């Protein structure tokens, strides 16, 4: 079973996106888009015409019009992407979550986004992604032949970071705890944020991270897939002493169609994606970037997973 996952797609910087055809050639069973599927803002003024934070000042109608246009551009004007998504939907293998840039704006917290704008982003997510099995929510689960996959919404109910601040609602935690109970061999959790990497991650919400990791510790063979940080990265379980927890394995793939500050410098162009192959008796990880298969990184991740899980 082949799962390909990635995140961070900015049409404004990459109107041509041939990398999706490379994914199609792998004939995956599942495609997971793990957030920032469009970019409502990016970069800094004066280098960007839509700098970080600008959607906060849009009127409700401007917010709707701009977000609709961005989704329409990505989902209708990129033939390789459109073809892949259509194929994956036909085999019931297309699933996605959101993160900050396709929820509202950079680092947006649900507690500080107006109800009107939250309603618009939710409506458009369901219109274009159309994958949740738990409507009207964007957190949900699907069962595959080898794994239960739980998709996490780390935006809608989030607050500004802090020791006891909320990242997920109590209702979503109850959902996750319930869905962690199953008989499939693997559990895969998919989040827009990483648990420990980058400046915005679950460690900024220590009580919430502890709660999640204590739930996960009761289940065997758990893998956390995530995006956000514009890197392909494999993170072994980490012991967090002050919380008395250990995080699960993290496999990160981020920056499918994005660059650093929107400056259009080829060196900073990111085209990262990852393929996770699950079998009865082993797992294989294959990282890809703009240069092709990242063999050394892939082999290290594969070797560790098959000895650890």
FIDOMI-995034 format. One record per atom (N, C-alpha, C, O): z negated, y, x negated. Coordinates in steps of 0.001 Angstrom, whole numbers, padded with zeros to 6 digits, always signed. Layout:
<rs>
ZYX
...
</rs>
This chain:
<rs>
+000000-001190-000848
+000000+000000+000000
+000000+001239-000883
-000864+001379-001749
+000944+002128-000679
+001078+003334-001496
+000649+004571-000711
+001184+004871+000357
-000321+005270-001264
-000739+006567-000741
-000337+007622-001764
-000738+007545-002925
+000445+008596-001345
+000741+009736-002209
+000031+010955-001629
+000116+011232-000433
-000673+011678-002503
-001386+012853-002027
-001190+014013-002991
-000952+013830-004185
-001297+015201-002438
-001133+016420-003206
-001687+017575-002390
-002191+017372-001285
-001596+018782-002924
-002102+019957-002218
-001495+021208-002834
-000916+021164-003919
-001634+022315-002131
-001256+023640-002631
+000263+023813-002709
+000898+023479-003709
+000816+024342-001630
+002265+024510-001493
+002549+025955-001082
+002174+026385+000009
+003213+026695-001965
+003483+028113-001701
+004994+028347-001677
+005639+028466-002718
+005531+028410-000472
+006967+028593-000285
+007455+029876-000928
+008555+029908-001479
+006659+030932-000871
+007080+032235-001386
+007432+032181-002871
+008285+032936-003337
+006779+031292-003612
+007053+031145-005044
+008103+030080-005324
+008759+030109-006365
+008264+029132-004389
+009165+028004-004617
+009960+027702-003343
+009594+026831-002554
+011031+028430-003168
+011892+028171-002021
+012698+026889-002212
+013114+026269-001233
+012920+026492-003452
+013531+025198-003754
+012434+024261-004249
+011700+024586-005183
+012332+023094-003611
+011241+022164-003892
+011764+020730-004033
+011471+019885-003187
+012525+020448-005077
+013127+019115-005230
+012111+018009-005472
+012442+016832-005327
+010888+018356-005836
+009886+017325-006140
+009562+016439-004938
+009156+015289-005105
+009741+016972-003728
+009486+016132-002556
+010442+014950-002501
+010079+013889-001993
+011643+015110-003008
+012600+013996-003041
+012116+012910-003994
+012365+011727-003759
+011429+013293-005065
+010864+012304-005983
+009809+011456-005276
+009704+010252-005508
+009046+012093-004427
+008058+011348-003643
+008745+010421-002653
+008343+009269-002495
+009767+010913-001996
+010525+010070-001068
+011053+008824-001767
+011042+007734-001194
+011516+008983-003006
+012053+007852-003766
+011008+006769-004027
+011365+005613-004253
+009743+007119-004000
+008675+006128-004199
+008417+005294-002947
+007696+004298-003001
+009000+005697-001826
+008837+004983-000555
+007360+004749-000221
+006936+003606-000050
+006581+005825-000127
+005152+005651+000151
+004897+005196+001582
+005713+005405+002480
+003747+004571+001765
+003304+004210+003109
+002590+005379+003786
+002609+005517+005009
+001959+006217+002958
+001205+007353+003487
+001414+008566+002595
+001517+008450+001374
+001473+009735+003230
+001477+011010+002534
+000312+011828+003063
+000220+012097+004261
-000583+012222+002151
-001723+013057+002515
-001545+014437+001878
-001415+014548+000659
-001539+015484+002702
-001540+016856+002209
-002963+017391+002334
-003502+017498+003436
-003568+017726+001188
-004997+017991+001163
-005342+019476+001051
-006201+019869+000262
-004662+020288+001848
-005060+021681+001969
-004160+022665+001262
-003409+022310+000354
-004250+023911+001695
-003381+024980+001213
-001919+024577+001378
-001107+024688+000460
-001622+024111+002572
-000270+023669+002894
+000683+024845+003080
+001902+024688+003017
+000116+026009+003309
+000796+027303+003201
-000193+028254+002542
-001378+027942+002423
+000292+029409+002118
-000575+030409+001494
-000487+031717+002265
+000529+032411+002229
-001576+032040+002967
-001623+033316+003661
-001798+034486+002690
-001452+035623+003012
-002334+034200+001505
-002482+035237+000477
-002454+034558-000885
-002746+033370-001014
-002093+035347-001903
-002046+034788-003257
-001832+035905-004274
-001101+036863-004019
-002471+035770-005411
-002245+036722-006494
-003000+038026-006314
-003800+038179-005391
-002734+038954-007205
-003430+040228-007206
-002424+041373-007149
-001310+041264-007662
-002831+042462-006524
-001987+043665-006505
-001976+044272-007919
-002992+044206-008610
-000881+044848-008353
+000373+045098-007643
+001412+043985-007818
+002573+044151-007445
+000985+042840-008393
+001939+041772-008673
+002292+040944-007436
+003273+040201-007451
+001517+041064-006389
+001750+040304-005169
+001842+041249-003982
+001082+042213-003890
+002763+040977-003082
+002877+041801-001881
+001914+041337-000793
+001803+041984+000248
+001212+040215-001021
+000216+039712-000086
-001017+039259-000886
-001351+038074-000882
-001694+040194-001569
-002781+039849-002484
-003967+039199-001783
-004121+039282-000564
-004789+038557-002585
-005947+037833-002089
-006770+038694-001137
-007128+039831-001445
-007057+038119+000023
-007906+038777+001013
-007195+039614+002035
-007816+040051+003004
-005895+039860+001856
-005206+040777+002769
-005197+040309+004231
-005231+041164+005115
-005153+039000+004542
-005133+038607+005959
-006382+039022+006728
-006365+039076+007958
-007463+039315+006010
-008674+039754+006689
-008435+041075+007415
-009096+041380+008408
-007481+041854+006907
-007190+043165+007508
-006031+043129+008503
-005731+044142+009135
-005381+041982+008648
-004299+041879+009631
-004865+041994+011047
-005986+041565+011319
-004090+042565+011916
-004428+042466+013330
-004254+041004+013754
-003649+040205+013040
-004790+040677+014914
-004663+039303+015399
-003200+038920+015548
-002814+037809+015188
-002376+039828+016077
-000969+039523+016265
-000247+039397+014927
+000594+038513+014761
-000562+040268+013973
+000033+040148+012634
-000335+038811+012006
+000511+038147+011407
-001583+038423+012144
-002048+037152+011599
-001238+036001+012172
-000786+035127+011432
-001053+035997+013492
-000270+034942+014135
+001178+034953+013654
+001724+033906+013305
+001793+036114+013633
+003212+036201+013256
+003434+035738+011818
+004377+034997+011538
+002577+036168+010923
+002749+035826+009505
+002478+034345+009268
+003227+033685+008547
+001420+033824+009865
+001134+032401+009681
+002237+031533+010282
+002628+030526+009691
+002732+031914+011439
+003825+031158+012063
+005054+031150+011167
+005689+030111+010986
+005387+032305+010605
+006553+032397+009725
+006380+031522+008487
+007327+030862+008059
+005211+031512+007925
+004964+030711+006725
+005093+029223+007019
+005725+028493+006256
+004506+028772+008110
+004662+027366+008489
+006134+027038+008753
+006638+026006+008311
+006802+027914+009466
+008205+027669+009794
+009060+027592+008539
+009945+026743+008440
+008801+028473+007582
+009560+028438+006326
+009384+027101+005615
+010366+026486+005197
+008139+026647+005475
+007881+025412+004736
+008405+024185+005475
+008950+023271+004856
+008245+024164+006778
+008549+022947+007528
+009988+022867+008018
+010423+021806+008465
+010740+023968+007946
+012125+023908+008423
+013155+024294+007371
+014314+023895+007477
+012759+025067+006354
+013733+025593+005395
+013771+024845+004062
+014585+025166+003196
+012904+023859+003893
+012887+023066+002659
+013364+021658+003004
+012573+020850+003491
+014631+021347+002765
+015186+020072+003247
+014478+018840+002698
+014285+017866+003426
+014089+018869+001423
+013433+017691+000841
+012065+017439+001495
+011673+016295+001728
+011362+018525+001780
+010061+018410+002428
+010231+017960+003877
+009538+017055+004342
+011142+018589+004569
+011386+018248+005969
+011777+016782+006111
+011292+016095+007011
+012641+016303+005238
+013077+014909+005279
+011913+013956+005039
+011771+012950+005734
+011082+014279+004051
+009940+013420+003744
+008952+013382+004900
+008505+012305+005296
+008610+014529+005441
+007649+014580+006539
+008170+013801+007749
+007417+013062+008382
+009442+013962+008066
+010011+013236+009204
+009935+011731+008982
+009604+010985+009904
+010236+011279+007773
+010166+009846+007471
+008741+009326+007567
+008504+008244+008104
+007795+010095+007050
+006408+009648+007081
+005861+009630+008503
+005087+008740+008857
+006251+010593+009311
+005789+010603+010697
+006342+009417+011475
+005659+008869+012340
+007567+009020+011177
+008165+007875+011855
+007397+006583+011583
+007337+005698+012437
+006814+006479+010394
+006025+005285+010066
+004526+005519+010258
+003703+004737+009781
+004176+006613+010967
+002782+006963+011229
+002000+007045+009929
+000883+006537+009832
+002597+007691+008927
+001968+007761+007622
+001760+009178+007117
+001558+009375+005918
+001804+010170+008000
+001660+011567+007578
+000336+012123+008087
+000087+012162+009292
-000517+012555+007145
-001821+013088+007514
-002167+014267+006604
-001699+014347+005468
-002991+015175+007119
-003271+016399+006369
-004603+016983+006793
-005133+016677+007861
-005134+017845+005912
-006282+018685+006216
-005945+020106+005756
-004872+020346+005201
-006848+021027+005986
-006602+022372+005497
-007692+022796+004517
-008744+022167+004407
-007400+023877+003816
-008399+024524+002970
-008321+026023+003247
-007892+026419+004331
-008719+026855+002309
-008890+028269+002632
-007601+029016+002941
-007560+029785+003901
-006545+028813+002152
-005338+029631+002298
-004553+029327+003565
-003817+030186+004052
-004693+028121+004110
-004028+027823+005380
-005009+027842+006545
-004624+027611+007691
-006267+028116+006252
-007271+028345+007293
-007334+029823+007649
-007363+030184+008825
-007355+030680+006622
-007442+032120+006881
-007003+032927+005660
-005966+033589+005690
-007798+032868+004580
-007467+033567+003339
-008318+032996+002209
-009170+032142+002450
-008102+033444+001019
-008766+032893-000159
-010285+032893+000002
-010899+033920+000292
-010878+031700-000198
-012335+031515-000125
-012925+031845+001241
-014128+032080+001350
-012101+031866+002279
-012594+032205+003613
-013617+031183+004089
-013429+029977+003932
-014693+031679+004670
-015719+030848+005300
-015610+031015+006808
-015376+032114+007311
-015778+029936+007501
-015640+029979+008953
-016553+030993+009606
-016201+031599+010617
-017727+031177+009026
-018704+032092+009617
-018254+033548+009565
-018776+034382+010306
-017284+033865+008692
-016864+035262+008540
-015434+035504+009026
-014912+036607+008868
-014798+034495+009612
-013459+034654+010182
-013607+034816+011687
-014366+034082+012321
-012894+035762+012255
-013047+036033+013684
-012625+034827+014516
-011742+034071+014108
-013246+034640+015675
-012859+033535+016558
-011378+033560+016908
-010750+032509+017034
-010812+034765+017065
-009395+034861+017436
-008496+034317+016335
-007526+033615+016619
-008807+034631+015089
-007990+034141+013979
-008212+032655+013748
-007272+031936+013408
-009434+032189+013926
-009708+030755+013802
-008934+029969+014865
-008419+028885+014592
-008859+030511+016047
-008130+029847+017131
-006641+029743+016798
-006009+028719+017060
-006091+030806+016220
-004672+030807+015847
-004396+029787+014753
-003447+029010+014862
-005209+029776+013703
-004955+028838+012611
-005104+027397+013076
-004358+026525+012632
-006056+027136+013962
-006217+025779+014502
-004997+025380+015324
-004486+024268+015190
-004538+026282+016166
-003364+026006+017006
-002132+025700+016160
-001393+024759+016451
-001912+026491+015117
-000715+026308+014301
-000830+025083+013393
+000170+024419+013122
-002040+024781+012924
-002231+023547+012159
-001823+022340+013009
-001080+021473+012549
-002307+022293+014230
-001985+021150+015094
-000506+021141+015490
+000075+020073+015683
+000094+022303+015611
+001515+022352+015971
+002393+021804+014861
+003286+020998+015123
+002159+022224+013630
+003056+021856+012537
+002634+020568+011818
+003492+019797+011387
+001329+020330+011685
+000878+019114+011007
+000763+017950+011983
+001171+016833+011663
+000217+018194+013160
+000200+017238+014264
-000253+015850+013817
+000476+014872+013982
-001464+015768+013248
-001898+014491+012674
-003326+014100+013030
-003713+012960+012771
-004121+014981+013605
-005514+014654+013863
-005638+013580+014935
-004958+013629+015961
-006504+012618+014689
-006820+011582+015679
-008113+011927+016415
-008661+011104+017148
-008590+013152+016211
-009877+013569+016777
-009758+014984+017336
-010586+015850+017055
-008713+015201+018132
-008477+016528+018690
-009668+016995+019523
-010307+016182+020190
-009976+018299+019493
-009216+019396+018872
-009581+019661+017412
-009176+020679+016850
-010329+018770+016805
-010855+019033+015462
-009836+018712+014372
-008865+017988+014597
-010081+019269+013186
-009248+018933+012027
-009966+017957+011102
-009451+017638+010030
-011126+017482+011489
-011725+016330+010805
-011492+015095+011675
-011630+015152+012896
-011140+013987+011039
-010734+012801+011781
-010664+011611+010838
-010936+011755+009646
-010311+010459+011341
-010166+009288+010470
-008958+008471+010896
-008498+008559+012035
-008454+007677+009963
-007417+006689+010246
-007763+005419+009480
-008354+005471+008402
-007389+004288+010046
-007557+003012+009364
-006209+002532+008849
-005219+002521+009581
-006183+002138+007587
-004998+001578+006949
-005289+000109+006641
-006426-000326+006820
-004318-000661+006192
-004579-002079+005936
-005721-002349+004958
-006409-003361+005090
-005938-001470+003984
-006964-001723+002974
-008123-000736+002989
-009144-000975+002343
-007983+000360+003710
-009009+001405+003613
-009161+002172+004912
-008193+002387+005642
-010388+002579+005188
-010619+003613+006187
-010554+004951+005475
-011171+005129+004425
-009810+005892+006041
-009643+007206+005438
-010280+008239+006360
-009956+008313+007546
-011186+009030+005803
-011888+010064+006560
-011468+011426+006015
-011639+011711+004830
-010925+012250+006878
-010435+013576+006496
-011483+014619+006885
-011948+014658+008024
-011845+015467+005909
-012956+016398+006064
-012444+017831+006254
-011518+018270+005572
-013060+018538+007183
-012794+019974+007386
-013936+020754+006741
-015031+020832+007299
-013680+021338+005556
-014736+022100+004880
-014584+023621+005060
-015033+024397+004217
-013957+024030+006148
-013752+025464+006398
-014322+025958+007731
-015013+026976+007760
-014050+025270+008809
-014317+025809+010142
-015755+026271+010333
-015985+027343+010892
-016717+025492+009885
-018121+025798+010145
-018874+026217+008889
-020105+026231+008878
-018142+026560+007828
-018789+026885+006555
-019398+028286+006566
-018962+029185+007285
-020427+028423+005735
-021098+029702+005531
-020965+030103+004064
-020475+029325+003246
-021399+031306+003738
-021441+031710+002340
-022360+030766+001578
-023390+030339+002100
-021987+030442+000343
-022692+029418-000429
-024166+029773-000609
-024559+030939-000586
-024975+028710-000791
-026405+028883-000982
-027108+027548-000900
-026517+026560-000464
-028360+027503-001313
-029113+026248-001402
-029076+025446-000115
-028798+024247-000128
-029356+026106+000989
-029390+025402+002273
-028273+025855+003207
-028348+025650+004419
-027246+026467+002645
-026126+026945+003469
-025306+025773+003991
-025285+024696+003395
-024645+025999+005091
-023838+024969+005752
-022411+024992+005241
-021793+026050+005120
-021896+023806+004944
-020480+023636+004644
-019797+022897+005791
-018698+023258+006211
-020468+021854+006293
-020006+021111+007459
-021039+021227+008567
-022230+021386+008299
-020591+021150+009795
-021510+021155+010931
-022265+019832+011001
-021841+018831+010424
-023383+019842+011711
-024122+018599+011939
-023262+017582+012661
-023356+016381+012406
-022416+018069+013571
-021544+017160+014322
-020549+016463+013397
-020258+015280+013572
-020025+017201+012404
-019084+016559+011480
-019807+015555+010584
-019261+014494+010283
-020998+015871+010164
-021765+014901+009374
-022036+013636+010178
-021952+012530+009644
-022358+013789+011440
-022581+012619+012292
-021307+011793+012412
-021347+010562+012406
-020182+012482+012522
-018890+011798+012584
-018646+010999+011310
-018271+009828+011371
-018857+011629+010153
-018640+010951+008877
-019558+009751+008733
-019128+008672+008327
-020825+009946+009070
-021785+008847+008939
-021375+007660+009801
-021483+006508+009381
-020908+007950+010997
-020458+006887+011898
-019216+006184+011352
-019135+004957+011395
-018254+006943+010841
-016999+006354+010376
-017144+005644+009030
-016265+004874+008642
-018238+005892+008318
-018477+005153+007077
-018831+003698+007337
-018824+002879+006418
-019138+003379+008578
-019469+001997+008932
-018197+001263+009353
-017648+001520+010424
-017740+000360+008514
-016520-000397+008815
-016441-001610+007901
-017273-001773+007008
-015441-002463+008121
-015321-003711+007367
-014124-003734+006424
-013857-004764+005806
-013402-002634+006298
-012280-002599+005368
-012787-002527+003926
-013931-002139+003688
-011940-002898+002968
-012398-003019+001588
-012773-001678+000972
-013770-001585+000255
-011992-000644+001240
-012207+000657+000609
-012506+001722+001652
-012100+001621+002810
-013229+002749+001207
-013392+003973+001979
-012813+005119+001154
-013163+005291-000014
-011935+005893+001762
-011367+007068+001108
-011766+008290+001908
-011479+008379+003102
-012425+009230+001253
-012700+010525+001873
-011753+011550+001282
-011537+011576+000071
-011192+012386+002123
-010235+013410+001689
-010792+014782+002025
-011115+015072+003177
-010899+015625+000997
-011421+016968+001203
-010577+018025+000530
-009934+017759-000485
-010574+019214+001084
-009875+020318+000441
-010589+020745-000826
-009952+021057-001833
-011915+020757-000776
-012718+021110-001945
-013082+019868-002749
-013258+018789-002183
-013194+020018-004062
-013751+018956-004887
-015271+018955-004715
-015854+019900-004183
-015886+017883-005173
-017341+017823-005130
-017976+018635-006255
-019028+019246-006071
-017322+018636-007434
-017975+019211-008613
-017089+020116-009470
-017592+020760-010391
-015787+020183-009194
-014863+020882-010093
-014416+022209-009502
-014347+022367-008283
-014105+023181-010398
-013650+024486-009952
-014821+025376-009569
-015964+024922-009511
-014529+026651-009309
-015612+027586-009005
-016110+027452-007576
-017245+027826-007279
-015274+026922-006686
-015660+026734-005288
-015673+025238-005001
-014614+024623-004870
-016859+024650-004902
-016962+023205-004694
-018274+022873-003987
-019048+023774-003662
-018525+021596-003749
-019693+021179-002986
-021012+021472-003692
-022044+021562-003028
-021014+021626-005024
-022290+021901-005707
-022838+023271-005336
-024019+023536-005558
-022008+024150-004775
-022493+025434-004271
-023286+025284-002975
-023881+026245-002486
-023287+024066-002425
-024004+023742-001188
-024858+022500-001466
-024587+021430-000922
-025881+022636-002304
-026587+021450-002800
-027191+020558-001722
-027139+019335-001845
-027756+021133-000683
-028341+020285+000356
-027265+019499+001092
-027499+018362+001504
-026086+020097+001260
-024980+019417+001937
-024380+018327+001044
-024021+017250+001520
-024278+018622-000256
-023780+017606-001196
-024726+016417-001245
-024283+015268-001256
-026010+016682-001273
-026994+015598-001282
-026866+014740-000024
-026898+013511-000092
-026724+015391+001102
-026598+014675+002373
-025367+013782+002371
-025436+012625+002787
-024234+014314+001902
-023002+013529+001869
-023127+012355+000907
-022778+011227+001254
-023622+012611-000296
-023694+011548-001296
-024677+010453-000892
-024458+009285-001213
-025732+010802-000210
-026669+009780+000265
-026034+008909+001341
-026326+007716+001426
-025172+009493+002159
-024413+008686+003122
-023452+007747+002406
-023370+006561+002725
-022723+008295+001430
-021719+007527+000709
-022347+006370-000059
-021753+005297-000165
-023559+006588-000599
-024221+005570-001425
-024490+004280-000670
-024704+003234-001283
-024479+004345+000646
-024729+003146+001454
-023477+002284+001615
-023547+001181+002158
-022331+002787+001145
-021050+002094+001317
-020457+001766-000048
-020547+002573-000974
-019859+000598-000179
-019210+000200-001427
-017778+000722-001493
-017170+001024-000466
-017243+000826-002712
-015823+001105-002943
-015348+002399-002284
-014391+002409-001510
-016043+003491-002614
-015708+004791-002048
-014956+005630-003079
-015362+005718-004238
-013864+006240-002647
-013059+007133-003487
-012923+008463-002759
-012666+008496-001555
-013096+009558-003494
-012964+010891-002915
-011689+011525-003454
-011562+011755-004656
-010736+011808-002551
-009489+012477-002921
-009600+013955-002565
-010131+014304-001511
-009102+014818-003437
-009236+016242-003170
-008174+017045-003919
-007415+016499-004720
-008133+018329-003649
-007117+019200-004237
-007735+020484-004749
-008760+020450-005431
-007129+021614-004430
-007655+022964-004609
-007499+023561-006003
-007124+024729-006097
-007763+022831-007100
-007963+023468-008404
-006695+023553-009256
-006768+023942-010422
-005533+023196-008696
-004241+023313-009384
-004189+022466-010661
-003623+022871-011676
-004801+021276-010575
-004776+020325-011685
-004718+018908-011137
-005151+018643-010016
-004178+018003-011942
-004392+016578-011743
-005580+016185-012603
-005608+016463-013802
-006564+015535-011986
-007768+015231-012746
-008466+014010-012158
-008476+013808-010944
-009054+013195-013047
-009838+012041-012624
-011275+012253-013073
-011534+012494-014253
-012211+012165-012131
-013616+012435-012420
-014438+011181-012118
-014489+010714-010980
-015077+010649-013156
-015971+009513-012963
-017198+009938-012164
-017483+011132-012067
-017925+008987-011594
-019160+009347-010881
-020094+010167-011760
-020280+009871-012941
-020677+011202-011163
-021568+012098-011909
-022979+012026-011339
-023179+012118-010128
-023948+011862-012224
-025352+011927-011825
-025785+013388-011799
-025668+014089-012804
-026281+013844-010665
-026797+015205-010539
-028306+015090-010442
-028856+014802-009379
-028968+015321-011567
-030385+015007-011723
-031264+015766-010739
-032162+015180-010134
-031015+017066-010570
-031926+017859-009735
-031847+017485-008265
-032756+017789-007492
-030763+016828-007878
-030625+016379-006489
-030879+014878-006338
-030949+014362-005223
-031014+014185-007469
-031228+012738-007472
-030117+012005-006719
-030377+011137-005886
-028891+012371-007028
-027726+011733-006403
-026674+011453-007466
-026716+011997-008569
-025730+010589-007105
-024548+010342-007921
-023323+010545-007050
-023225+009976-005963
-022397+011348-007520
-021177+011577-006755
-020243+010376-006888
-020321+009648-007878
-019368+010156-005920
-018384+009082-006045
-017259+009469-007001
-017177+010611-007454
-016403+008510-007296
-015186+008775-008056
-014371+009854-007338
-014203+009804-006119
-013871+010822-008095
-012984+011847-007538
-011611+011747-008195
-011500+011687-009419
-010576+011730-007377
-009207+011807-007876
-008613+013090-007299
-008508+013245-006082
-008230+013999-008181
-007784+015326-007780
-006297+015480-008072
-005835+015175-009171
-005557+015953-007085
-004161+016316-007316
-003884+017618-006589
-003966+017691-005362
-003555+018641-007360
-003437+019977-006781
-002389+020787-007526
-002221+020676-008740
-001703+021595-006760
-000660+022439-007334
+000694+021786-007243
+001361+021604-008261
+001120+021424-006035
+002435+020801-005864
+003565+021820-005990
+004575+021561-006644
+003386+022978-005361
+004389+024045-005425
+003645+025369-005530
+003544+026110-004552
+003129+025661-006709
+002339+026870-006866
+002347+027278-008335
+002565+026445-009215
+002111+028551-008592
+001929+029000-009973
+000642+029822-010063
-000083+029950-009077
+000361+030372-011233
-000973+030890-011501
-001330+032120-010663
-002274+032078-009875
-000592+033197-010826
-000899+034422-010096
+000287+034940-009283
+000315+036103-008879
+001258+034070-009051
+002425+034525-008329
+003342+035372-009160
+004129+036149-008619
+003260+035240-010481
+004060+036077-011368
+005436+035492-011658
+006288+036171-012230
+005659+034248-011274
+006957+033632-011504
+007211+033243-012946
+008362+033186-013380
+006154+032975-013692
+006300+032559-015093
+006446+031043-015131
+005531+030337-014708
+007572+030515-015625
+007802+029064-015581
+006688+028234-016206
+006389+027141-015724
+006078+028731-017260
+005008+027972-017917
+003857+027668-016966
+003178+026652-017111
+003638+028550-015993
+002514+028376-015071
+002890+027654-013785
+002040+027458-012916
+004140+027259-013652
+004549+026527-012460
+003851+025172-012412
+003793+024452-013409
+003320+024835-011234
+002643+023555-011053
+003417+022692-010067
+003818+023150-008996
+003619+021439-010449
+004259+020466-009561
+003513+019145-009700
+004046+018162-010214
+002271+019143-009232
+001367+018008-009421
+001242+017170-008156
+001107+017703-007055
+001290+015859-008327
+001031+014942-007224
+000535+013622-007787
+000636+013376-008989
+000001+012777-006924
-000608+011528-007379
-000287+010408-006395
-000215+010621-005184
-000094+009209-006943
+000127+008020-006129
-001018+007038-006366
-001319+006677-007504
-001643+006616-005282
-002730+005645-005316
-002242+004379-004633
-001941+004383-003439
-002165+003295-005396
-001699+002016-004856
-002890+001078-004702
-003578+000764-005673
-003121+000637-003478
-004223-000261-003169
-003688-001656-002891
-002745-001837-002120
-004308-002634-003535
-003967-004034-003310
-005253-004812-003071
-006347-004260-003189
-005126-006087-002739
-006296-006912-002461
-007242-006966-003648
-008461-006952-003476
-006682-007028-004858
-007518-007292-006020
-007467-006206-007096
-008095-006355-008144
-006730-005113-006858
-006714-004051-007861
-006202-002739-007283
-005652-002684-006183
-006405-001684-008068
-005974-000328-007721
-005165+000219-008885
-005456-000065-010047
-004144+001005-008561
-003392+001679-009612
-003246+003150-009265
-002908+003504-008135
-003508+004007-010255
-003367+005446-010094
-002199+005921-010950
-002094+005556-012121
-001329+006728-010369
-000208+007304-011117
-000164+008801-010866
+000148+009248-009762
-000482+009578-011909
-000399+011034-011826
+000993+011496-012255
+001591+010929-013170
+001503+012541-011578
+002791+013134-011923
+002626+014653-012004
+001875+015259-011240
+003354+015249-012955
+003429+016706-013017
+004879+017116-013239
+005774+016290-013060
+005140+018362-013623
+006515+018847-013745
+007281+018154-014857
+008507+018247-014922
+006567+017462-015730
+007229+016734-016820
+007453+015263-016488
+008061+014529-017267
+006954+014832-015316
+007114+013433-014932
+005786+012695-014899
+004731+013289-014677
+005858+011393-015123
+004674+010543-015038
+003699+010844-016175
+004090+010873-017342
+002438+011066-015833
+001402+011303-016832
+000752+009952-017185
-000279+009576-016627
+001374+009253-018108
+001023+007859-018376
-000412+007688-018859
-001145+006852-018330
-000817+008460-019846
-002143+008294-020435
-003239+008563-019411
-004190+007789-019298
-003110+009650-018672
-004093+009998-017646
-004150+008918-016567
-005229+008558-016098
-002991+008408-016179
-002917+007384-015138
-003579+006086-015586
-004314+005463-014819
-003319+005680-016824
-003871+004423-017339
-005390+004487-017443
-006074+003512-017133
-005916+005610-017871
-007364+005759-017966
-008027+005663-016600
-009051+004996-016449
-007454+006319-015615
-008008+006279-014262
-007930+004880-013684
-008887+004400-013077
-006795+004222-013870
-006604+002872-013342
-007594+001895-013966
-008205+001089-013263
-007750+001967-015265
-008661+001057-015972
-010096+001238-015482
-010803+000260-015240
-010521+002489-015338
-011891+002721-014896
-012107+002215-013469
-013094+001532-013194
-011197+002545-012574
-011368+002143-011171
-011467+000630-011023
-012284+000135-010246
-010644-000105-011759
-010644-001556-011616
-011861-002214-012245
-012173-003363-011934
-012547-001502-013121
-013789-002034-013667
-015000-001586-012867
-016041-002244-012882
-014863-000451-012159
-016010+000155-011464
-016126-000306-010019
-017219-000632-009557
-015023-000334-009313
-015083-000681-007884
-015135-002192-007663
-015188-002648-006521
</rs>
